[in-house]
Amino acid sequence: MRAHRIAIFLWLTALLAASRLDWVGGLGGRVDRDAGGDIIAVHLRGTWVSDTELLDLARLPKLERLDLSHTRITDEGLLHLKSAKQIKDLNLYYAEQVTDQGIAAIREWKNLKRLNLRGTRIYDGSLAIVGGLTQLEALDIAGTQFTDNGLDALVPLTQLKELAIGRSKLGKNALEVLRLLPTLESLDLGGPLKGAGGLRDKEGTPMPDDLPRAIAALKQLRTLKLSYSQIGADGLRILGSLDHIEKLSLEGSSRVDDQALAELAKWKSLHYLDVQATKVTPQGVATLEKAKPGLVVLSGLFPLPEAR
């Protein structure tokens, strides 16, 4: 009888929480429901959701996906979600008020599979927490404040398939960590760096000499992003040992030229290539496309923004 009462109480609590979510649509967000009508996803990207409103989300027992990207939530709001341990996908992309203190809320989220922390204000303390979530399959920490040594915390993530480090400064320690993540299928080490006045750094992101060899050890890679890097023909020759690469992004990389394209012609599985804003020529692209029929190549300058 007691168990029956508890079940009824939990059902009523969830029903009440769901009835309070009218504010989601009012903010321009939306919810997804399963076949039974239970809320399984809440999308609040770019809305003015407040920290206190997240209390309603913490009461949703079947919530699996939560998008808080480009919001102004703070650590206090994240801590309101501490009990939502069933969440599998959390997106905090450029939620710029979030720090290590808020990330402590997800320490016990053992169902979390996908975590996007790009553009938040986290440091190494958050990576120590993330490293305890050994079930993670996708992680984005680009544009954050972690250090080279902080990446050690990611070594226990033996199920990780997607990793984005982005515009970070990669040191020797980072290279060793990459070699210890053999399950990776997607790796993003792209830029761009911002120079004075917010302009793109034409020289690209400094690249350690050993980086191509570290990447070449990741034999399961299918997607590789090296935009705004200093990779060139020599580095691509080393990476040519990766048999499964299907998608390669090299946009803004100043050392990518027709010689580099000649190396890419040897890549057996390549289906998509981005070489916009590089030094490749139309002739070089045409030669590559002839050698690899069906290859999608983005080249030339970036499209100009539309006039308003």
C-alpha positions in Angstrom: 0.0 0.0 0.0 2.8 2.4 0.9 4.5 1.8 -2.5 1.3 2.4 -4.2 0.9 5.8 -2.5 4.4 6.7 -3.4 3.8 5.9 -7.0 0.7 8.0 -7.0 2.5 10.9 -5.3 5.3 10.8 -7.9 2.7 10.7 -10.8 0.9 13.7 -9.4 4.2 15.6 -8.9 5.1 15.0 -12.5 1.7 15.9 -13.7 1.8 19.2 -11.7 5.3 20.0 -13.1 4.1 19.4 -16.6 1.1 21.6 -16.1 3.5 24.4 -15.0 5.5 24.4 -18.2 3.3 26.8 -20.2 6.1 29.3 -19.7 8.4 27.3 -22.0 6.3 28.1 -25.1 5.9 31.7 -23.8 9.6 32.1 -23.9 9.9 30.7 -27.5 11.0 27.3 -26.4 9.3 23.9 -26.9 8.9 20.5 -25.4 8.9 17.0 -26.9 6.7 14.2 -25.5 6.7 10.4 -25.7 3.8 8.3 -26.8 2.4 8.4 -23.3 2.4 12.2 -23.2 5.3 12.5 -20.8 7.9 15.3 -21.5 11.2 13.8 -22.6 12.9 16.9 -24.0 12.9 20.7 -23.3 14.4 23.1 -25.8 15.2 26.6 -24.5 18.0 27.7 -26.8 18.4 31.5 -26.9 15.5 32.1 -24.5 15.4 34.3 -21.3 14.8 31.3 -19.1 15.6 32.1 -15.4 17.3 30.0 -12.8 14.2 29.5 -10.7 12.2 28.3 -13.7 14.6 25.3 -13.9 13.1 24.0 -10.7 10.0 23.0 -12.8 12.3 20.9 -15.1 13.9 19.1 -12.2 10.4 17.6 -11.4 10.0 15.9 -14.8 10.9 12.2 -14.1 11.3 11.3 -17.8 13.2 14.3 -19.0 16.1 13.0 -21.1 17.3 16.0 -23.3 17.7 19.6 -22.1 18.9 22.4 -24.4 20.0 25.5 -22.4 22.4 26.8 -25.1 22.8 30.6 -25.5 20.9 31.3 -22.3 21.8 33.4 -19.2 21.4 30.7 -16.6 23.9 30.7 -13.8 25.4 28.1 -11.5 22.4 28.5 -9.2 20.1 27.4 -12.0 22.2 24.3 -12.8 22.3 23.3 -9.1 18.4 23.3 -9.2 18.8 20.4 -11.7 21.0 18.3 -9.4 18.3 15.7 -8.9 17.6 15.2 -12.6 19.9 12.2 -12.9 18.0 10.6 -15.7 19.1 13.3 -18.2 21.0 11.8 -21.1 21.8 14.9 -23.2 22.7 18.4 -21.7 23.5 21.3 -24.0 25.1 24.3 -22.4 26.7 25.7 -25.6 27.7 29.3 -24.8 25.7 29.5 -21.5 28.5 31.9 -20.5 27.5 32.3 -16.9 28.2 28.7 -16.1 31.4 27.9 -14.1 32.9 24.9 -12.3 30.5 25.5 -9.3 27.4 24.8 -11.5 28.9 21.7 -13.2 29.1 20.1 -9.7 25.3 19.5 -10.2 25.9 16.8 -12.8 28.5 14.8 -10.7 26.1 11.9 -10.2 24.4 12.0 -13.6 25.3 8.4 -14.5 22.9 8.3 -17.5 24.4 11.3 -19.2 25.7 10.4 -22.7 26.1 13.8 -24.4 27.5 17.0 -22.8 28.2 20.3 -24.6 30.1 22.8 -22.5 31.5 24.9 -25.4 31.8 28.6 -24.5 31.1 28.2 -20.8 33.5 29.5 -18.1 34.7 26.2 -16.8 38.2 25.3 -15.8 40.0 22.1 -14.9 37.7 21.5 -11.9 34.8 20.7 -14.3 37.0 18.3 -16.2 37.6 16.4 -13.0 33.8 16.0 -12.6 33.3 15.1 -16.3 36.0 12.4 -16.0 33.9 10.6 -13.5 31.0 10.2 -16.0 32.6 7.2 -17.6 29.5 6.5 -19.7 29.9 9.7 -21.7 29.9 9.3 -25.5 30.1 12.9 -26.7 31.9 15.9 -25.1 32.5 19.5 -26.3 34.8 21.7 -24.2 36.0 24.0 -26.9 36.2 27.7 -26.0 36.6 27.0 -22.3 39.4 27.8 -19.8 40.8 24.3 -19.1 44.6 23.8 -19.2 46.7 21.2 -20.9 47.2 19.3 -17.7 43.5 19.3 -17.0 42.9 17.0 -19.9 44.3 14.1 -17.9 40.9 13.9 -16.3 39.4 12.7 -19.5 41.4 9.4 -19.7 38.7 7.3 -17.9 36.2 8.2 -20.7 36.6 4.8 -22.4 33.3 5.1 -24.3 33.9 8.5 -25.7 33.1 8.7 -29.5 33.0 12.4 -30.1 35.4 15.1 -28.6 35.7 18.8 -29.4 38.6 20.7 -27.9 38.5 23.4 -30.5 40.6 26.5 -30.3 42.6 25.4 -27.4 46.4 25.5 -27.1 47.4 21.8 -27.4 50.5 20.9 -25.5 52.4 17.6 -25.2 50.1 16.4 -22.4 47.1 16.8 -24.6 48.7 14.7 -27.3 49.2 11.8 -24.8 45.6 12.1 -23.7 44.4 11.8 -27.3 46.4 8.7 -27.8 44.5 7.2 -24.8 41.1 7.7 -26.3 41.1 5.1 -29.1 37.3 4.9 -29.3 37.0 8.4 -30.8 35.1 8.6 -34.1 34.8 12.4 -34.3 37.5 14.9 -33.2 37.3 18.7 -33.5 40.6 20.6 -33.0 39.5 23.5 -35.1 39.7 27.3 -34.6 39.5 30.0 -35.4 41.6 32.1 -33.0 40.5 35.7 -32.7 43.1 38.4 -33.3 43.0 42.1 -32.5 39.7 43.6 -33.1 38.0 40.2 -33.3 39.5 39.4 -36.7 40.4 35.8 -37.6 44.0 34.9 -37.1 45.3 34.3 -40.6 48.2 32.2 -39.3 45.9 29.7 -37.7 46.1 27.8 -34.5 49.7 26.8 -33.5 50.0 23.0 -34.0 52.5 20.8 -32.1 54.8 18.9 -34.5 53.6 15.6 -33.0 49.9 16.3 -33.4 49.4 14.5 -36.7 51.0 11.3 -35.3 48.8 11.5 -32.2 45.7 11.8 -34.3 46.9 9.0 -36.6 46.7 6.7 -33.7 42.9 7.1 -33.5 42.0 4.4 -36.0 38.2 4.7 -35.6 38.0 8.4 -36.6 35.4 9.2 -39.2 35.1 13.0 -38.8 38.1 15.3 -38.3 38.0 19.1 -38.0 41.3 21.0 -38.2 40.0 24.4 -39.3 42.3 27.4 -38.9 45.3 25.2 -38.1 48.8 25.0 -39.5 48.3 21.6 -41.0 49.9 21.1 -44.5 50.7 18.4 -47.0 53.2 16.7 -44.7 50.7 16.4 -41.8 48.0 15.2 -44.2 50.4 12.5 -45.5 50.7 11.2 -41.9 47.0 11.3 -41.4 46.5 9.4 -44.6 46.9 6.2 -42.6 43.4 6.7 -41.2 41.3 4.4 -43.3 37.8 5.5 -42.1 37.9 9.3 -42.4 34.7 10.4 -44.3 34.5 14.1 -43.4 37.5 16.5 -43.1 37.3 20.2 -42.4 40.4 22.3 -43.1 38.8 25.7 -43.7 41.0 28.7 -43.0 44.2 26.6 -42.8 46.8 28.8 -44.5 49.2 25.9 -45.4 46.6 23.8 -47.3 47.3 24.2 -51.0 47.2 22.0 -54.1 50.0 19.9 -52.8 47.8 19.1 -49.8 45.0 18.2 -52.1 47.2 15.7 -53.9 47.7 13.9 -50.5 43.9 13.9 -49.9 43.4 12.2 -53.3 44.8 9.1 -51.6 42.2 9.0 -48.8 40.0 6.1 -49.6 36.9 6.9 -47.5 36.8 10.7 -47.9 33.3 11.9 -48.9 33.2 15.5 -47.7 36.0 18.1 -47.7 36.0 21.8 -46.6 38.9 23.8 -47.9 37.3 27.3 -47.9 39.6 30.2 -47.3 42.8 28.1 -48.0 45.4 28.4 -50.7 43.9 25.7 -53.0 43.3 26.7 -56.6 40.3 25.9 -58.9 42.6 23.7 -60.9 43.7 21.8 -57.8 40.1 21.2 -56.7 39.2 20.1 -60.2 42.0 17.5 -60.3 40.9 16.2 -56.9 37.3 15.9 -57.9 38.4 14.0 -61.0 40.5 11.6 -58.9 37.6 11.1 -56.4 34.2 11.2 -58.2 31.4 11.8 -55.7 33.6 13.8 -53.3 31.8 17.0 -52.0 34.3 19.8 -51.9 33.6 23.3 -50.4 36.2 25.7 -51.7 36.8 29.4 -52.4 36.1 32.3 -50.1 33.4 32.2 -47.4 30.0 33.6 -48.5 29.6 37.3 -47.6 26.7 38.0 -45.2 23.5 39.2 -46.7 22.9 43.0 -46.7 20.2 44.0 -44.3 
